[in-house]
């Protein structure tokens, strides 16, 4: 150890750096950094030939300190020893990785959304080609599988849809009725219940339940087949996964969603009528006021929305299933992603219809 003419402090390592002497060097480095914090300190490894695991730990610590401190460096380390020491990231790279800027996060998120949008557009193009193939007679749809999927996705979902629809009508009637009662306008609550249920809440709540129950199931089923290499088997036999797996689910969703929406509308209106009896509005009064308030277009618009919602939920669930990675964890992630993405697009589509029909 000695001082250069430029006031540089140097620690020269011996031929061997092992557990027997590494504590001494560690103590020297620490002591000299405390006594001379502003002077350059160099650890010279020109004579070093042999190290053990303790010596590797010492050199790793020295390397990390030299990367973050301007007046501290390790020199003349033999190449075969340097290969044992991991190269530390620069301080600037570490800081950028630890705290990325807001603009960087926004750009990354936008890039991921654009990538997903392009993938989804390509997938929908394949779906429409498969549908056109069925409509033109070039391919046959397996209706038995469609009805089987429709039973699982639709008939088994009837209880939860009826429950949600009934509670939805009860809640709307209570909230609107309490306010309208103060102005003696309870009869006009019927208008709100009818229009809101048929145009908005009926198809919207049914679609959300359908996404959570059926969209996740589609993603999990196809994702499991992807993990079990069944999708690759279809490609091997020359079968298209879009036609063989996706198209029956799309058709089943489009078939059952309007039916579920109709049932949700009926029980929702009935729940509202039941509550309004407590506000001295009889069923007969409710019926006549409802006929005066709603039109066939309100009912038709709700069905059109339900068709769009059903197609979107099924398409997103199937696409997430086909994009599943390896492992059982990926299946759960695909199901979660399918539900979240479906709900977002349900709201987007509903907003588009509201803007278009306003």
Buried (B, 14 or more C-beta within 10 A) or exposed (E): EEEEEEEBBBBBBBEBBBEEBBEEBBEBBEEBBEEBEEBBBBBBBEEBEEBBEBBBBBBBEBBBBBBEBEBBBBEEBEEEBEEEBEEBEEEEEEEEEEEEEEEEEEEEEEEEEEEBEEEBEEBBEBBEEBBEBBEEEEBEBBEEBBBEBBEBBBEEBBEBBBEBBBBBBBBBBBEBBEEBEEEEEBBBBBBBBBBBBBBBBBBBBBBBBBBBBBBBBBBBBBBBBBBEEEBEEBEEEEEBBBBBBBBBBBBBBBBBBBBBBBBBBBBBBBBBBBBBEEBEBEEEBBEEBBEEBBEEEBBEBBBBBBBBBBBBBBBBBBBBBBBBEEEEEBBBBBBBBBBBBBBEBBEEBBEEBEEEEE
